[in-house]
């Protein structure tokens, strides 16, 4: 696919606006109309890796505001809360600088009030429009763990946990359900394409998912997928869609290549003619199909409208040297689809990326350790170097060798804050008080009480339902547990929080006070864990209401908990290890890519699927474009496969990656490790030795 707007490489930055020519064209697209803001048709900005996408998007938002568009009529959606905050702050700074340049006073109206992730905006709109569709605005949002637990309870209730053949685990059930919803695909097709080992359970899964939906509706709960699904259907109602559409003059969407069918459908339903719609993305970085992201959304965006959307590429890269970009361009040039945006850089550079052939993974690790330590001696800190890999287990050998050499490292990933049991407990108390219909939270908390098992917990929850979900009614529940110390205090806590008898700012502290003894009884290392629960109370103070706290913490959780966090005694400098998926959006001076061979790049499961193969190409491209100055592609010749001790081990040969074509290799410097290449002087000496040997052999027959 060719770009509809031919890029005009302009290496001179417009200092006045801190934008190059392409960025300025994208930021100022549309017609400025006095007193009416900016009128523009649909716009697609193809923002290649490292081309200043965030800066361009912030300038576009600022351009709209500075030319008469009210900030509260601009909707800006991103894929992370952090990205939303950064965009909002940049926009404010640009507007302030421009107003100062004009000699005008800065006003608070420059703040964007509608900015956030797709899910957070969906949550806000659904609550505001809930009564229009008969939805209770006080619904509870379930995180992925809650969804899995609810499905697990239902699969047990339906008898699917006691089948002769293994029924899909709760995590797999969540994955299947999410894929069906976000891809808007038929269950049978999803099972056939993505979960073939579960295909025999189609009928049972359909029953399970129906029960799951009914249970969520009964408990006034929505999961992540529901937020988008309800918004999608909301946007399909003409009267409601018009009401939402009239709220905004412009909608700006970041990372459009990562949208799924639901998200793209929401946009086209709300803005069918594309007026005021700007999307930014890079088809060459579309690597999340396993999350139902659909690259066809960005590839087909221009043709959704008549006339087609304007396409403006950003081609000037500010991150990498030109030899690295030459490799990226060569890789994408061989793709079967895409805009094929050719990147260029002012950072000329002389060194091509290296394609390093090593004997096995042990040699691969040795090479990387030698190089990172040598770079460190030259002043390149460990933090400025990264090792990337296709799958998490690919770094196992390297991690062992890093420990042997006492090289500290951080592997991207880890336990999510809200996945920790003690944090889920504390939040479940608050959730249950907020929404007494939420059986999952109630069930979790009740089982923490002494003498309460699943059967008694179910009886208590049934009693609460019979009494119209009034927490105070639990004082009338007759059981041996009612005399236990935590029970009366729990009922009072639930009632006080639910009816807001204590201020919101004190509610999380009250939860912590009740939970402290429970925490000490049920968990080891309770002092550290209690620190996490206390941190929840501190986080809660940042939110104006209980609903906002529960919703936003679920939609955008912190990363790690204290009891699983990094040891403070670790070095302040450490090497970065990361999967390529986790590395997207990051950059390092020196980058090493493990196992660039068939079976890894591309992944073996993608080799018989053209679409999957193209995504693997894009994944490798994302890895390549994380490097600023040095790039090393590692190519092991053999992979050892551990066997039972009796038979020892064996190895398989690593096939050359099909992506490393002859054309691509011209952008690489191929070297072996250890470097056994002979110099011209070595060759000359060898010829002398060979001549002497030949003479001696012939002399035997004189």
C-alpha positions as CSV (number, residue, x, y, z in Angstrom):
1,X,0.0,0.0,0.0
2,X,1.4,3.4,-1.0
3,X,1.0,6.6,1.1
4,X,-1.7,8.9,-0.2
5,X,0.5,11.8,0.6
6,X,4.0,11.5,-0.6
7,X,6.5,12.4,2.2
8,X,8.7,15.4,1.6
9,X,11.8,14.9,3.6
10,X,12.8,18.2,5.2
11,X,15.8,18.0,7.4
12,X,15.4,21.6,8.7
13,X,13.4,21.9,11.9
14,X,11.0,24.8,12.2
15,X,12.6,26.2,15.3
16,X,9.7,28.6,15.9
17,X,7.3,25.7,16.4
18,X,9.8,22.9,17.2
19,X,8.3,20.9,14.3
20,X,9.6,19.7,11.0
21,X,7.7,20.3,7.8
22,X,5.7,17.0,8.0
23,X,4.9,17.4,11.7
24,X,3.8,21.0,11.1
25,X,1.5,19.9,8.2
26,X,-0.1,17.3,10.4
27,X,-0.5,19.6,13.5
28,X,-2.1,22.4,11.5
29,X,-4.3,20.3,9.1
30,X,-7.7,21.9,8.4
31,X,-9.2,25.3,7.9
32,X,-9.2,27.9,10.7
33,X,-12.5,29.7,10.7
34,X,-12.8,32.8,12.8
35,X,-15.0,32.2,15.9
36,X,-15.7,28.6,14.8
37,X,-12.4,26.9,15.6
38,X,-10.8,24.5,13.1
39,X,-12.8,22.6,10.5
40,X,-11.1,19.5,9.2
41,X,-11.9,16.2,7.5
42,X,-10.6,12.8,8.6
43,X,-6.8,12.7,9.0
44,X,-4.4,9.7,9.4
45,X,-0.9,10.5,10.6
46,X,1.5,7.6,9.9
47,X,4.1,8.2,12.6
48,X,7.1,5.9,12.1
49,X,9.2,4.8,15.0
50,X,11.0,7.7,16.7
51,X,9.5,10.4,14.5
52,X,8.0,12.6,17.3
53,X,4.5,11.3,17.4
54,X,3.7,12.6,20.8
55,X,5.0,16.0,20.1
56,X,3.0,16.3,16.9
57,X,-0.2,15.1,18.6
58,X,0.3,17.7,21.4
59,X,0.9,20.4,18.9
60,X,-2.3,19.5,17.0
61,X,-4.3,19.7,20.2
62,X,-2.7,23.0,21.0
63,X,-3.4,24.3,17.5
64,X,-7.1,23.5,17.9
65,X,-7.3,25.3,21.3
66,X,-5.3,28.3,20.1
67,X,-7.6,28.8,17.2
68,X,-10.9,28.8,19.0
69,X,-11.8,25.2,19.8
70,X,-12.9,24.9,23.5
71,X,-10.6,22.4,25.3
72,X,-13.6,20.6,26.8
73,X,-14.8,19.9,23.2
74,X,-11.6,18.0,22.3
75,X,-11.6,14.2,23.1
76,X,-8.1,12.7,23.2
77,X,-7.7,9.0,23.6
78,X,-4.5,7.0,24.3
79,X,-3.7,3.5,25.4
80,X,-2.2,4.3,28.8
81,X,-2.9,6.8,31.5
82,X,0.8,7.9,31.5
83,X,0.6,8.7,27.8
84,X,-2.6,10.7,28.4
85,X,-0.9,12.7,31.2
86,X,2.1,13.4,29.1
87,X,0.0,14.6,26.2
88,X,-2.1,16.8,28.4
89,X,1.0,18.4,30.0
90,X,2.8,19.0,26.7
91,X,-0.4,20.6,25.3
92,X,-0.6,22.9,28.2
93,X,3.0,24.0,27.8
94,X,2.7,24.6,24.1
95,X,-0.5,26.7,24.6
96,X,1.1,28.7,27.5
97,X,4.2,29.4,25.4
98,X,2.2,30.6,22.4
99,X,0.0,32.8,24.6
100,X,3.0,34.3,26.2
101,X,4.5,35.0,22.7
102,X,1.2,36.7,21.8
103,X,1.3,38.8,25.0
104,X,-1.8,37.2,26.3
105,X,-2.5,35.8,29.7
106,X,-2.5,32.0,30.2
107,X,-5.9,30.7,31.3
108,X,-6.9,27.4,33.0
109,X,-9.3,26.7,30.1
110,X,-6.3,25.3,28.2
111,X,-6.7,22.1,30.3
112,X,-8.1,19.1,28.4
113,X,-11.0,17.7,30.4
114,X,-11.7,14.8,28.1
115,X,-8.4,12.8,27.9
116,X,-7.7,9.2,28.8
117,X,-7.7,5.6,27.7
118,X,-10.5,4.1,25.6
119,X,-11.6,2.2,28.7
120,X,-11.6,5.2,31.1
121,X,-13.5,7.4,28.6
122,X,-16.0,4.5,28.1
123,X,-16.4,4.3,31.8
124,X,-17.1,8.1,32.1
125,X,-19.5,8.1,29.1
126,X,-21.4,5.0,30.2
127,X,-22.0,6.5,33.6
128,X,-23.2,9.8,32.2
129,X,-25.5,8.0,29.7
130,X,-26.4,5.0,31.8
131,X,-30.0,5.9,32.5
132,X,-30.6,6.4,28.7
133,X,-30.1,2.6,28.2
134,X,-31.5,1.4,31.6
135,X,-28.0,0.8,33.1
136,X,-27.4,1.6,36.7
137,X,-24.7,4.3,36.8
138,X,-23.3,2.7,40.0
139,X,-22.0,-0.4,38.3
140,X,-18.7,-2.0,39.5
141,X,-15.8,-2.6,37.1
142,X,-14.2,-6.0,37.4
143,X,-10.5,-6.4,36.6
144,X,-9.2,-9.5,34.7
145,X,-8.6,-11.4,37.9
146,X,-12.2,-10.8,39.1
147,X,-13.5,-11.9,35.7
148,X,-11.4,-15.1,35.9
149,X,-12.7,-15.9,39.4
150,X,-16.3,-15.4,38.4
151,X,-15.9,-17.7,35.4
152,X,-14.2,-20.2,37.7
153,X,-17.1,-20.2,40.1
154,X,-19.6,-20.6,37.3
155,X,-17.7,-23.4,35.6
156,X,-17.8,-25.2,38.9
157,X,-21.5,-24.5,39.4
158,X,-22.3,-25.8,35.9
159,X,-20.3,-29.0,36.5
160,X,-17.6,-28.2,34.0
161,X,-14.8,-28.6,36.5
162,X,-15.7,-32.3,37.0
163,X,-15.8,-33.5,33.4
164,X,-14.0,-36.6,32.2
165,X,-11.9,-34.6,29.7
166,X,-10.0,-31.5,30.8
167,X,-12.2,-28.4,30.5
168,X,-10.4,-25.1,29.7
169,X,-8.9,-23.4,32.7
170,X,-10.4,-20.1,33.9
171,X,-7.6,-18.0,32.4
172,X,-8.2,-19.6,29.0
173,X,-11.9,-19.0,29.3
174,X,-11.3,-15.3,29.9
175,X,-9.0,-15.2,26.9
176,X,-11.6,-16.9,24.7
177,X,-14.4,-14.6,25.9
178,X,-12.3,-11.5,25.4
179,X,-11.2,-12.5,21.9
180,X,-14.8,-13.1,20.8
181,X,-16.0,-9.8,22.2
182,X,-13.2,-7.5,21.0
183,X,-12.9,-9.1,17.6
184,X,-16.7,-9.3,17.3
185,X,-16.1,-12.8,15.9
186,X,-18.1,-16.1,16.1
187,X,-17.1,-18.4,19.0
188,X,-16.6,-21.3,16.7
189,X,-14.2,-19.3,14.5
190,X,-12.2,-18.0,17.5
191,X,-11.9,-21.6,18.8
192,X,-10.8,-22.9,15.4
193,X,-8.2,-20.2,14.7
194,X,-6.8,-19.4,18.2
195,X,-7.8,-22.1,20.6
196,X,-8.1,-25.4,18.6
197,X,-7.5,-27.5,21.7
198,X,-10.8,-26.1,23.1
199,X,-12.9,-26.6,20.0
200,X,-14.8,-29.6,21.4
201,X,-16.2,-27.5,24.2
202,X,-18.0,-24.9,22.0
203,X,-21.5,-25.7,23.4
204,X,-20.3,-25.7,27.0
205,X,-18.3,-22.5,26.6
206,X,-21.4,-20.8,25.1
207,X,-23.4,-21.8,28.1
208,X,-20.7,-20.7,30.4
209,X,-20.4,-17.3,28.8
210,X,-24.1,-16.8,28.8
211,X,-24.2,-17.6,32.6
212,X,-21.2,-15.2,33.0
213,X,-23.1,-12.3,31.3
214,X,-26.2,-13.0,33.3
215,X,-24.3,-13.0,36.6
216,X,-22.5,-9.7,35.7
217,X,-25.9,-8.1,35.0
218,X,-27.3,-9.5,38.2
219,X,-24.4,-8.1,40.2
220,X,-24.2,-4.7,38.4
221,X,-20.7,-5.5,37.1
222,X,-18.9,-4.7,33.9
223,X,-15.6,-6.2,32.9
224,X,-12.9,-4.5,30.7
225,X,-14.5,-5.9,27.5
226,X,-18.0,-4.8,28.6
227,X,-16.9,-1.1,28.7
228,X,-16.0,-1.2,25.0
229,X,-18.9,-3.5,24.1
230,X,-21.5,-1.3,25.8
231,X,-20.0,1.9,24.3
232,X,-20.0,0.3,20.9
233,X,-23.7,-0.5,21.1
234,X,-24.4,2.9,22.7
235,X,-22.8,4.5,19.7
236,X,-25.1,2.5,17.5
237,X,-28.2,4.2,18.9
238,X,-28.8,7.3,16.7
239,X,-30.2,9.6,19.5
240,X,-27.5,8.8,22.0
241,X,-24.8,8.8,19.3
242,X,-25.9,12.3,18.3
243,X,-25.8,13.5,21.9
244,X,-22.3,12.3,22.3
245,X,-21.2,13.6,18.9
246,X,-22.5,17.0,19.7
247,X,-20.3,17.1,22.8
248,X,-17.0,17.1,20.8
249,X,-15.7,19.1,17.9
250,X,-12.5,17.0,17.5
251,X,-11.4,13.5,18.6
252,X,-7.7,12.6,18.5
253,X,-6.7,9.0,18.8
254,X,-3.2,7.8,19.6
255,X,-1.7,4.4,18.7
256,X,-4.5,3.6,16.2
257,X,-2.7,0.5,14.9
258,X,-3.4,-1.1,18.3
259,X,-7.2,-0.7,18.1
260,X,-9.6,-3.6,17.9
261,X,-12.8,-4.0,15.9
262,X,-14.9,-2.5,18.8
263,X,-12.7,0.5,19.2
264,X,-12.6,1.3,15.5
265,X,-16.3,0.7,15.3
266,X,-17.0,3.2,18.1
267,X,-15.1,5.9,16.2
268,X,-16.9,5.3,12.9
269,X,-20.3,5.1,14.5
270,X,-19.7,8.4,16.4
271,X,-18.0,10.2,13.4
272,X,-19.4,8.5,10.3
273,X,-18.3,11.4,8.0
274,X,-14.9,11.7,9.7
275,X,-15.2,15.4,10.4
276,X,-12.9,16.3,13.3
277,X,-11.4,12.8,13.5
278,X,-7.6,12.5,13.7
279,X,-5.9,9.2,14.3
280,X,-2.1,8.6,14.8
281,X,-0.4,5.3,14.4
282,X,2.2,3.2,12.6
283,X,1.1,0.0,10.8
284,X,4.8,-1.1,11.0
285,X,4.3,-1.3,14.8
286,X,1.1,-3.3,14.9
287,X,2.1,-6.3,17.0
288,X,-0.8,-7.0,19.4
289,X,-3.1,-9.3,17.5
290,X,-3.1,-11.6,20.5
291,X,-5.0,-8.8,22.2
292,X,-7.4,-8.6,19.3
293,X,-5.7,-5.5,17.7
294,X,-6.5,-5.4,14.0
295,X,-3.9,-3.9,11.6
296,X,-6.7,-3.6,9.0
297,X,-8.1,-0.7,11.0
298,X,-5.2,1.6,10.1
299,X,-4.6,0.1,6.7
300,X,-8.2,0.6,5.6
301,X,-8.9,3.9,7.5
302,X,-8.6,6.3,4.5
303,X,-11.2,4.4,2.5
304,X,-13.8,4.5,5.3
305,X,-14.7,8.1,4.2
306,X,-15.7,9.9,1.1
307,X,-13.6,11.6,0.0
308,X,-10.8,9.4,1.6
309,X,-9.0,10.6,4.7
310,X,-5.9,12.7,4.2
311,X,-2.7,10.7,5.0
312,X,0.4,12.5,6.3
313,X,3.5,10.5,7.0
314,X,6.1,11.4,9.6
315,X,9.4,10.1,8.2
316,X,12.2,11.9,10.0
317,X,13.5,9.7,12.8
318,X,15.1,11.4,15.8
319,X,16.2,8.2,17.6
320,X,18.5,6.0,15.4
321,X,21.4,6.3,13.1
322,X,20.8,6.0,9.4
323,X,22.3,2.5,9.1
324,X,19.8,1.2,11.6
325,X,17.0,2.8,9.7
326,X,18.3,1.4,6.4
327,X,17.9,-2.1,8.0
328,X,14.3,-1.2,9.1
329,X,13.4,0.2,5.7
330,X,14.8,-2.9,3.9
331,X,12.8,-5.2,6.2
332,X,9.5,-3.4,5.7
333,X,10.1,-3.0,2.0
334,X,9.6,-6.8,1.7
335,X,6.3,-6.8,3.5
336,X,3.2,-7.7,1.5
337,X,1.1,-4.9,3.0
338,X,1.5,-1.6,4.7
339,X,2.3,2.1,4.0
340,X,6.0,1.3,3.9
341,X,7.0,4.7,5.4
342,X,10.7,5.1,4.6
343,X,12.5,6.6,7.6
344,X,15.5,8.9,7.5
345,X,17.8,10.5,10.1
346,X,20.3,13.3,10.5
347,X,22.4,10.9,12.5
348,X,24.4,9.5,9.7
349,X,26.5,6.9,11.5
350,X,29.1,4.7,9.8
351,X,28.6,1.3,11.5
352,X,26.0,-1.1,10.1
353,X,24.1,-3.3,12.5
354,X,25.9,-6.6,13.2
355,X,24.5,-10.0,12.4
356,X,26.5,-12.2,14.8
357,X,26.7,-15.9,14.1
358,X,27.4,-17.9,17.3
359,X,27.7,-21.6,17.9
360,X,24.9,-21.9,20.5
361,X,23.1,-20.0,23.2
362,X,26.0,-20.3,25.6
363,X,28.2,-18.5,23.1
364,X,25.4,-16.0,22.5
365,X,25.4,-15.1,26.2
366,X,29.1,-14.9,26.3
367,X,29.2,-12.5,23.3
368,X,26.5,-10.2,24.8
369,X,28.2,-10.1,28.2
370,X,31.6,-9.2,26.6
371,X,30.0,-6.4,24.6
372,X,27.9,-4.9,27.4
373,X,30.9,-4.8,29.8
374,X,33.1,-3.3,27.1
375,X,30.5,-0.6,26.4
376,X,30.2,0.1,30.1
377,X,33.9,0.7,30.3
378,X,33.5,3.2,27.5
379,X,30.9,5.1,29.5
380,X,27.6,3.5,28.3
381,X,25.8,2.6,31.5
382,X,24.0,-0.8,31.8
383,X,20.6,1.1,31.8
384,X,21.3,2.4,28.3
385,X,21.7,-1.2,27.0
386,X,18.9,-3.7,26.4
387,X,18.6,-7.3,25.4
388,X,15.3,-8.1,23.6
389,X,13.7,-11.4,22.8
390,X,10.6,-12.9,21.2
391,X,9.4,-14.9,24.2
392,X,10.2,-14.6,27.9
393,X,11.9,-18.0,28.2
394,X,14.4,-17.1,25.5
395,X,16.5,-15.2,28.0
396,X,17.0,-18.1,30.5
397,X,20.6,-19.0,29.5
398,X,21.6,-15.3,29.5
399,X,20.1,-14.7,32.9
400,X,22.1,-17.6,34.4
401,X,25.3,-16.2,32.9
402,X,24.5,-12.6,34.0
403,X,24.3,-13.9,37.6
404,X,27.6,-15.7,37.2
405,X,29.2,-12.5,36.2
406,X,27.5,-10.5,38.9
407,X,25.7,-8.2,36.3
408,X,22.5,-6.8,37.8
409,X,19.5,-6.8,35.5
410,X,15.8,-6.1,35.4
411,X,13.4,-8.2,33.3
412,X,10.4,-6.2,32.3
413,X,7.2,-7.6,33.7
414,X,6.4,-8.8,37.2
415,X,3.5,-9.1,39.6
416,X,0.8,-6.5,39.0
417,X,-0.1,-4.5,42.1
418,X,-3.7,-5.5,42.0
419,X,-2.8,-9.2,41.5
420,X,-1.4,-9.4,45.0
421,X,-3.7,-11.3,47.3
422,X,-3.6,-8.8,50.2
423,X,-4.3,-5.8,47.8
424,X,-7.2,-7.6,46.2
425,X,-8.6,-8.3,49.7
426,X,-8.5,-4.6,50.7
427,X,-10.1,-3.5,47.5
428,X,-12.7,-6.2,47.7
429,X,-13.9,-4.8,51.0
430,X,-14.3,-1.4,49.5
431,X,-15.9,-2.8,46.4
432,X,-18.4,-4.9,48.3
433,X,-19.4,-1.9,50.4
434,X,-19.7,0.2,47.3
435,X,-21.8,-2.4,45.6
436,X,-23.4,-5.0,47.9
437,X,-24.6,-6.9,44.9
438,X,-21.0,-7.8,44.0
439,X,-21.0,-11.4,45.2
440,X,-17.4,-12.0,44.1
441,X,-16.0,-9.4,46.5
442,X,-18.3,-10.5,49.3
443,X,-17.4,-14.2,48.8
444,X,-13.7,-13.3,49.0
445,X,-14.0,-11.3,52.2
446,X,-16.4,-13.7,53.9
447,X,-14.0,-16.6,53.5
448,X,-11.3,-14.7,55.3
449,X,-13.4,-14.7,58.5
450,X,-12.8,-17.5,61.1
451,X,-15.1,-20.4,60.7
452,X,-16.5,-19.3,57.3
453,X,-16.2,-21.7,54.4
454,X,-17.8,-21.5,50.9
455,X,-21.1,-22.9,52.0
456,X,-21.7,-20.4,54.8
457,X,-20.4,-17.6,52.6
458,X,-23.1,-18.5,50.0
459,X,-25.8,-18.5,52.7
460,X,-24.7,-15.0,53.9
461,X,-24.8,-13.6,50.4
462,X,-28.2,-15.2,49.8
463,X,-29.5,-13.6,53.0
464,X,-28.2,-10.2,51.9
465,X,-30.0,-10.6,48.6
466,X,-33.3,-11.5,50.3
467,X,-32.9,-8.3,52.4
468,X,-32.5,-6.0,49.3
469,X,-28.7,-5.8,49.7
470,X,-28.8,-3.7,52.8
471,X,-25.5,-4.3,54.6
472,X,-27.1,-3.5,58.0
473,X,-29.5,-6.4,57.6
474,X,-26.5,-8.8,58.2
475,X,-26.9,-8.1,61.9
476,X,-29.9,-10.4,61.8
477,X,-28.0,-13.3,60.2
478,X,-28.0,-16.1,62.8
479,X,-24.9,-18.2,62.9
480,X,-22.1,-19.2,65.2
481,X,-19.8,-16.7,63.5
482,X,-21.9,-13.7,64.6
483,X,-20.2,-13.8,68.0
484,X,-16.7,-13.6,66.5
485,X,-14.9,-10.3,66.8
486,X,-14.5,-9.4,63.1
487,X,-18.2,-9.9,62.2
488,X,-20.0,-6.9,63.9
489,X,-17.1,-4.6,63.0
490,X,-17.4,-5.7,59.3
491,X,-21.1,-5.1,59.2
492,X,-20.7,-1.6,60.6
493,X,-17.8,-0.9,58.2
494,X,-19.9,-2.0,55.2
495,X,-22.9,0.1,56.2
496,X,-20.9,3.2,57.1
497,X,-19.0,3.1,53.8
498,X,-22.1,2.2,51.6
499,X,-24.2,5.0,53.1
500,X,-21.2,7.5,53.3
501,X,-21.6,7.9,57.0
502,X,-17.9,8.6,57.1
503,X,-16.2,10.9,54.6
504,X,-14.7,9.4,51.5
505,X,-11.2,10.5,52.6
506,X,-11.5,8.3,55.7
507,X,-13.2,5.2,54.1
508,X,-10.0,3.5,52.9
509,X,-8.4,4.1,56.3
510,X,-11.4,2.5,58.0
511,X,-11.0,-0.5,55.6
512,X,-7.3,-0.9,56.5
513,X,-8.1,-0.7,60.2
514,X,-10.5,-3.5,60.1
515,X,-8.4,-5.6,57.7
516,X,-5.1,-5.3,59.7
517,X,-5.8,-8.3,62.0
518,X,-7.1,-10.4,59.1
519,X,-3.9,-9.6,57.1
520,X,-1.6,-10.7,60.0
521,X,-3.5,-13.9,60.5
522,X,-3.6,-15.0,56.8
523,X,-0.3,-13.8,55.3
524,X,3.4,-14.0,56.0
525,X,5.6,-10.9,55.8
526,X,2.5,-8.9,57.0
527,X,4.5,-5.8,57.8
528,X,5.6,-5.3,54.2
529,X,2.1,-6.2,52.9
530,X,0.5,-3.8,55.3
531,X,2.6,-1.1,53.7
532,X,0.9,-1.9,50.4
533,X,-2.5,-1.6,52.0
534,X,-1.5,1.7,53.6
535,X,-0.3,2.9,50.2
536,X,-3.8,2.2,48.9
537,X,-5.2,4.7,51.4
538,X,-2.6,7.3,50.2
539,X,-3.5,6.7,46.6
540,X,-7.2,7.0,47.4
541,X,-6.7,10.5,48.7
542,X,-5.8,11.6,45.1
543,X,-9.4,10.8,43.9
544,X,-12.5,12.9,44.5
545,X,-14.8,9.9,45.1
546,X,-15.0,6.2,45.8
547,X,-16.3,5.5,42.3
548,X,-13.4,7.3,40.6
549,X,-10.9,5.6,42.8
550,X,-12.2,2.1,42.2
551,X,-12.8,2.6,38.5
552,X,-9.5,4.3,37.6
553,X,-7.4,2.0,39.8
554,X,-8.9,-1.0,38.1
555,X,-8.5,0.5,34.6
556,X,-4.9,1.7,35.2
557,X,-3.2,-0.2,38.1
558,X,0.3,0.4,39.5
559,X,2.9,-2.1,38.6
560,X,4.4,-3.8,41.6
561,X,3.8,-4.6,45.2
562,X,6.3,-4.1,48.1
563,X,6.7,-7.7,48.9
564,X,7.6,-8.5,45.3
565,X,9.5,-5.3,44.5
566,X,13.2,-4.8,43.8
567,X,15.6,-5.1,46.6
568,X,16.8,-1.6,47.6
569,X,20.3,-2.9,48.0
570,X,20.6,-3.6,44.2
571,X,22.9,-1.6,42.1
572,X,21.4,1.7,40.8
573,X,22.7,0.6,37.3
574,X,21.3,-2.5,35.7
575,X,20.9,-4.1,32.3
576,X,17.4,-4.2,30.7
577,X,16.0,-7.5,29.6
578,X,12.6,-7.4,27.8
579,X,10.3,-9.1,25.4
580,X,9.8,-7.1,22.2
581,X,6.2,-6.6,23.1
582,X,7.1,-4.9,26.4
583,X,9.8,-2.9,24.8
584,X,7.5,-1.0,22.4
585,X,7.7,2.7,23.0
586,X,11.2,2.4,24.6
587,X,14.7,3.1,23.3
588,X,18.3,2.3,24.3
589,X,21.7,3.2,23.0
590,X,22.8,-0.4,22.4
591,X,20.3,-3.2,21.7
592,X,20.9,-7.0,21.4
593,X,18.2,-9.1,19.8
594,X,18.3,-12.8,20.7
595,X,17.7,-15.8,18.5
596,X,17.1,-14.2,15.1
597,X,16.4,-17.6,13.5
598,X,13.4,-19.3,12.1
599,X,11.2,-20.6,14.9
600,X,11.9,-17.5,17.0
601,X,11.9,-14.7,14.4
602,X,9.5,-15.6,12.9
603,X,7.8,-17.7,15.6
604,X,7.2,-21.3,14.5
605,X,3.4,-20.9,15.0
606,X,3.3,-18.1,12.4
607,X,5.0,-19.8,9.5
608,X,1.9,-21.2,7.9
609,X,-0.2,-18.1,8.3
610,X,0.5,-15.1,6.0
611,X,-1.1,-12.5,8.4
612,X,0.8,-13.9,11.4
613,X,4.0,-13.9,9.4
614,X,3.6,-10.3,8.5
615,X,3.1,-9.4,12.2
616,X,6.3,-11.3,13.1
617,X,8.1,-9.1,10.5
618,X,6.6,-6.0,12.2
619,X,7.7,-7.4,15.6
620,X,11.3,-7.7,14.4
621,X,11.1,-4.2,13.1
622,X,9.9,-2.9,16.5
623,X,13.0,-4.6,18.1
624,X,15.3,-3.0,15.5
625,X,14.0,0.5,15.9
626,X,14.5,0.5,19.7
627,X,18.3,1.0,19.0
628,X,19.9,4.5,18.9
629,X,23.5,3.8,18.1
630,X,24.4,0.1,18.1
631,X,22.4,-3.0,17.1
632,X,23.4,-6.6,17.4
633,X,21.2,-9.4,15.8
634,X,22.2,-12.8,17.3
635,X,22.1,-15.9,15.1
636,X,22.8,-19.2,17.1
637,X,23.6,-22.2,14.9
638,X,22.5,-24.8,17.4
639,X,20.0,-25.1,20.2
640,X,20.5,-27.7,22.9
641,X,17.4,-29.6,24.0
642,X,17.6,-31.2,27.5
643,X,16.5,-34.8,27.6
644,X,16.2,-37.4,30.4
645,X,19.6,-38.1,32.1
646,X,19.8,-41.6,30.8
647,X,20.0,-40.4,27.2
648,X,21.9,-37.2,27.8
649,X,21.0,-34.1,25.6
650,X,20.7,-33.4,22.0
651,X,20.6,-30.4,19.7
652,X,18.8,-29.0,16.7
653,X,20.2,-26.7,14.1
654,X,18.9,-23.1,14.0
655,X,17.6,-22.4,10.5
656,X,18.4,-19.0,9.1
657,X,15.5,-16.6,9.6
658,X,13.5,-16.2,6.4
659,X,13.5,-12.4,7.1
660,X,17.3,-12.3,6.6
661,X,17.1,-12.2,2.8
662,X,20.0,-11.3,0.5
663,X,18.7,-7.8,0.2
664,X,18.3,-7.4,3.9
665,X,21.8,-8.7,4.6
666,X,23.3,-5.9,2.5
667,X,22.3,-3.6,5.4
668,X,24.1,-5.8,7.9
669,X,27.7,-6.6,8.8
670,X,28.0,-10.3,9.2
671,X,30.6,-11.5,11.7
672,X,31.2,-14.9,13.5
673,X,31.9,-15.3,17.2
674,X,34.5,-16.2,18.2
675,X,36.0,-14.3,15.3
676,X,37.9,-16.9,13.3
677,X,38.3,-14.9,10.2
678,X,41.9,-14.9,8.8
679,X,43.8,-11.7,7.9
680,X,45.7,-11.4,4.6
681,X,48.9,-11.9,6.5
682,X,47.5,-15.2,8.0
683,X,46.5,-16.3,4.5
684,X,50.0,-15.6,3.1
685,X,51.6,-17.6,5.9
686,X,49.3,-20.4,5.3
687,X,50.1,-20.5,1.6
688,X,53.8,-20.7,2.5
689,X,53.2,-23.6,4.9
690,X,51.0,-25.4,2.2
691,X,53.8,-25.0,-0.4
692,X,56.3,-26.6,2.0
693,X,54.0,-29.5,2.8
694,X,53.3,-30.1,-0.9
695,X,57.1,-30.3,-1.5
696,X,57.6,-32.8,1.3
697,X,54.7,-35.0,0.1
698,X,56.2,-35.0,-3.4
699,X,59.6,-35.7,-2.0
700,X,58.4,-39.0,-0.7
701,X,58.4,-40.4,-4.2
702,X,61.7,-39.1,-5.5
